[in-house]
Amino acid sequence: MYLGIDLGGTHISAGLVNEEGKLLKKTVCKNLVDKSCEEYVKNMIALCQNILDDQGMTISQINSVGIGFPGTPDNEKGTVSCNSSIKINNAPIREEFNKYFDVKVYLENDANCAALSEAVVGAARDCEHSVTITLGTGIGVGIVTNKKVYSGFNNAGSEAGHNILVVDGEKCPCGRRGCWEAYSSAPALKREAVKLLENDKNKTSCMFKMVNNDLSRVDGKIIFEASKQGDVIAQKVVAQYVKYLSEGIANIINVLMPEVLVIGGGISRQGDYLLEMLKSRVYELIYTKNEPKTAIKIAELGVDAGIIGAAMLGR
Amino acid sequence: MYLGIDLGGTHISAGLVNEEGKLLKKTVCKNLVDKSCEEYVKNMIALCQNILDDQGMTISQINSVGIGFPGTPDNEKGTVSCNSSIKINNAPIREEFNKYFDVKVYLENDANCAALSEAVVGAARDCEHSVTITLGTGIGVGIVTNKKVYSGFNNAGSEAGHNILVVDGEKCPCGRRGCWEAYSSAPALKREAVKLLENDKNKTSCMFKMVNNDLSRVDGKIIFEASKQGDVIAQKVVAQYVKYLSEGIANIINVLMPEVLVIGGGISRQGDYLLEMLKSRVYELIYTKNEPKTAIKIAELGVDAGIIGAAMLGR
């Protein structure tokens, strides 16, 4: 048995996972950001204790605990650095955790945890080399080779979301211009829709009705729904989104050539509607035309991917 | 002892390489393209026999033979597909080779061979994870992790030269628009220089003198030489070249985060002059600012990298 923890900007989730990667029990609490390392760990311990009590177990029955978070781990030192919604620098998470529980603790970036779970029990379970991209506020990318996470010599690699698609292009939150994330994240999708809607003086688009004329409420779900209904503006936005998303995916395939590329995150709920558009475009763009092609699939594990992947770190 | 063969568009080279990756003896012959698989192999065999005779050896004293070529291998079937200066499809190179010599034969893409040699005995010999880019007519990229070539599930990966830098940008020989290769290959460097020189109506640039007013003779060496002499147009061309080259290198580092990134090929002969400009720009562009950084180095093995890497495939 393994415990997996997903330390997110808004919530902390923990789960009990068996050897086969099945999530048996899950608990969640709110995460009030700007906390200290000590407080994050206190919350994690409470969640784990809750699960153990519920199952009538003790920590000695757990093989290992894995913790996923939006940042870079140093697994030798047992420290974590994050610079997003959570801001900690070289925080000694493992040492702090071991004050409460005498158990092996593994640390990993959350996008890598999601990729590992899809590779072990999700959409890429039948192959050795896979890449999972998570389309959300940003673009997370996790690389798995031989069922293990690859993240470079300093654990800071697989940041393909910050690959350039347009030199000197749209500004990215990271500071660089023209990153893939600046075109294919959820905020980028919304930005393009709002831009076109603001120019739609006669309010011809059905999206105005869908958001009650409040453009701040436009989101990916609404844009895709309007597109499916035949809304011209929404279709234009989706076509451009698919164009840039395809270019970024083709870049990943050209370099890493995984057997399966998994698409997760909020936008992936559009399922086959998105997938079919993406596939035909990506297969046109990739360099290798004759060899067997990377399969492109929708993620299977949803919001639990992070917990399951974190738990699987110790397997 | 190992034999390494580099099957190139203009020449075929073969060499005897010891366990430490030292090239002990080398022979070269011209390659008249548009030959059949049988004829390529006949030439390779002649080169190998020449080396064995010279050293008073027989093939039974050779552990294995490695063959590098500009294409994609299928190491299970022992076949090779190339679609560049050499055009063969599913050619049974290993079977053909074994008709003459009863020896283990390994097949690999030439950029991967160059990367392997730099990783074993060249600029990246002291690290586990490295990437070697070869700047020539195209951009070759080889990925080495744990001292082994990584090229994806179908051996067709590591084509980072065909990552997009500018969506809808310059046309690339591969058919896609805006590839890194379309901005950072030797022909791209020449294209930009000629464009500016054609607009230099008063022929202020010293490059006119250097090529005797024959713009078809402009090449990377001349452009960099003029830039070092303070020629304004050459400096502009070099600055733009470094800008795009840096964006492409930053993309590779963001995804793969090698410990060392090695730059080979003709342009790499510019050495420190190029390297210092690249480093300062790349380190500004990469996503990870705090963790230990990828070292950027000039390749050490020059034209022999392909032979040495091919020989090392069987080690």
HADDOCK unambig.tbl for C-alpha pairs under 7 A between the chains (distance, minus, plus):
assign (segid A and resid 129 and name CA) (segid B and resid 153 and name CA) 6.72 0.50 0.50
assign (segid A and resid 151 and name CA) (segid B and resid 256 and name CA) 6.98 0.50 0.50
assign (segid A and resid 152 and name CA) (segid B and resid 256 and name CA) 5.76 0.50 0.50
assign (segid A and resid 152 and name CA) (segid B and resid 257 and name CA) 4.59 0.50 0.50
assign (segid A and resid 152 and name CA) (segid B and resid 258 and name CA) 5.75 0.50 0.50
assign (segid A and resid 153 and name CA) (segid B and resid 129 and name CA) 6.75 0.50 0.50
assign (segid A and resid 153 and name CA) (segid B and resid 257 and name CA) 6.39 0.50 0.50
assign (segid A and resid 153 and name CA) (segid B and resid 258 and name CA) 6.06 0.50 0.50
assign (segid A and resid 153 and name CA) (segid B and resid 259 and name CA) 5.65 0.50 0.50
assign (segid A and resid 154 and name CA) (segid B and resid 291 and name CA) 6.69 0.50 0.50
assign (segid A and resid 154 and name CA) (segid B and resid 292 and name CA) 6.47 0.50 0.50
assign (segid A and resid 156 and name CA) (segid B and resid 257 and name CA) 6.78 0.50 0.50
assign (segid A and resid 156 and name CA) (segid B and resid 288 and name CA) 6.65 0.50 0.50
assign (segid A and resid 157 and name CA) (segid B and resid 254 and name CA) 5.49 0.50 0.50
assign (segid A and resid 157 and name CA) (segid B and resid 255 and name CA) 5.13 0.50 0.50
assign (segid A and resid 157 and name CA) (segid B and resid 256 and name CA) 5.35 0.50 0.50
assign (segid A and resid 157 and name CA) (segid B and resid 257 and name CA) 4.67 0.50 0.50
assign (segid A and resid 158 and name CA) (segid B and resid 254 and name CA) 6.13 0.50 0.50
assign (segid A and resid 158 and name CA) (segid B and resid 255 and name CA) 4.01 0.50 0.50
assign (segid A and resid 158 and name CA) (segid B and resid 256 and name CA) 5.94 0.50 0.50
assign (segid A and resid 159 and name CA) (segid B and resid 254 and name CA) 5.01 0.50 0.50
assign (segid A and resid 159 and name CA) (segid B and resid 255 and name CA) 5.12 0.50 0.50
assign (segid A and resid 160 and name CA) (segid B and resid 254 and name CA) 6.05 0.50 0.50
assign (segid A and resid 160 and name CA) (segid B and resid 255 and name CA) 5.04 0.50 0.50
assign (segid A and resid 162 and name CA) (segid B and resid 254 and name CA) 6.94 0.50 0.50
assign (segid A and resid 162 and name CA) (segid B and resid 287 and name CA) 6.58 0.50 0.50
assign (segid A and resid 163 and name CA) (segid B and resid 251 and name CA) 4.85 0.50 0.50
assign (segid A and resid 163 and name CA) (segid B and resid 254 and name CA) 6.85 0.50 0.50
assign (segid A and resid 164 and name CA) (segid B and resid 165 and name CA) 6.05 0.50 0.50
assign (segid A and resid 164 and name CA) (segid B and resid 251 and name CA) 6.71 0.50 0.50
assign (segid A and resid 165 and name CA) (segid B and resid 164 and name CA) 6.04 0.50 0.50
assign (segid A and resid 165 and name CA) (segid B and resid 165 and name CA) 5.19 0.50 0.50
assign (segid A and resid 165 and name CA) (segid B and resid 166 and name CA) 5.67 0.50 0.50
assign (segid A and resid 165 and name CA) (segid B and resid 167 and name CA) 6.17 0.50 0.50
assign (segid A and resid 166 and name CA) (segid B and resid 165 and name CA) 5.69 0.50 0.50
assign (segid A and resid 166 and name CA) (segid B and resid 166 and name CA) 4.38 0.50 0.50
assign (segid A and resid 166 and name CA) (segid B and resid 167 and name CA) 5.91 0.50 0.50
assign (segid A and resid 167 and name CA) (segid B and resid 165 and name CA) 6.17 0.50 0.50
assign (segid A and resid 167 and name CA) (segid B and resid 166 and name CA) 5.90 0.50 0.50
assign (segid A and resid 174 and name CA) (segid B and resid 287 and name CA) 6.97 0.50 0.50
assign (segid A and resid 176 and name CA) (segid B and resid 285 and name CA) 6.39 0.50 0.50
assign (segid A and resid 251 and name CA) (segid B and resid 163 and name CA) 4.85 0.50 0.50
assign (segid A and resid 251 and name CA) (segid B and resid 164 and name CA) 6.70 0.50 0.50
assign (segid A and resid 254 and name CA) (segid B and resid 157 and name CA) 5.48 0.50 0.50
assign (segid A and resid 254 and name CA) (segid B and resid 158 and name CA) 6.13 0.50 0.50
assign (segid A and resid 254 and name CA) (segid B and resid 159 and name CA) 5.02 0.50 0.50
assign (segid A and resid 254 and name CA) (segid B and resid 160 and name CA) 6.05 0.50 0.50
assign (segid A and resid 254 and name CA) (segid B and resid 162 and name CA) 6.95 0.50 0.50
assign (segid A and resid 254 and name CA) (segid B and resid 163 and name CA) 6.84 0.50 0.50
assign (segid A and resid 255 and name CA) (segid B and resid 157 and name CA) 5.13 0.50 0.50
assign (segid A and resid 255 and name CA) (segid B and resid 158 and name CA) 4.03 0.50 0.50
assign (segid A and resid 255 and name CA) (segid B and resid 159 and name CA) 5.14 0.50 0.50
assign (segid A and resid 255 and name CA) (segid B and resid 160 and name CA) 5.05 0.50 0.50
assign (segid A and resid 256 and name CA) (segid B and resid 151 and name CA) 6.96 0.50 0.50
assign (segid A and resid 256 and name CA) (segid B and resid 152 and name CA) 5.74 0.50 0.50
assign (segid A and resid 256 and name CA) (segid B and resid 157 and name CA) 5.34 0.50 0.50
assign (segid A and resid 256 and name CA) (segid B and resid 158 and name CA) 5.95 0.50 0.50
assign (segid A and resid 257 and name CA) (segid B and resid 152 and name CA) 4.59 0.50 0.50
assign (segid A and resid 257 and name CA) (segid B and resid 153 and name CA) 6.37 0.50 0.50
assign (segid A and resid 257 and name CA) (segid B and resid 156 and name CA) 6.79 0.50 0.50
assign (segid A and resid 257 and name CA) (segid B and resid 157 and name CA) 4.68 0.50 0.50
assign (segid A and resid 258 and name CA) (segid B and resid 152 and name CA) 5.72 0.50 0.50
assign (segid A and resid 258 and name CA) (segid B and resid 153 and name CA) 6.01 0.50 0.50
assign (segid A and resid 259 and name CA) (segid B and resid 153 and name CA) 5.62 0.50 0.50
assign (segid A and resid 285 and name CA) (segid B and resid 176 and name CA) 6.38 0.50 0.50
assign (segid A and resid 287 and name CA) (segid B and resid 162 and name CA) 6.60 0.50 0.50
assign (segid A and resid 287 and name CA) (segid B and resid 174 and name CA) 6.97 0.50 0.50
assign (segid A and resid 288 and name CA) (segid B and resid 156 and name CA) 6.64 0.50 0.50
assign (segid A and resid 291 and name CA) (segid B and resid 154 and name CA) 6.71 0.50 0.50
assign (segid A and resid 292 and name CA) (segid B and resid 154 and name CA) 6.48 0.50 0.50
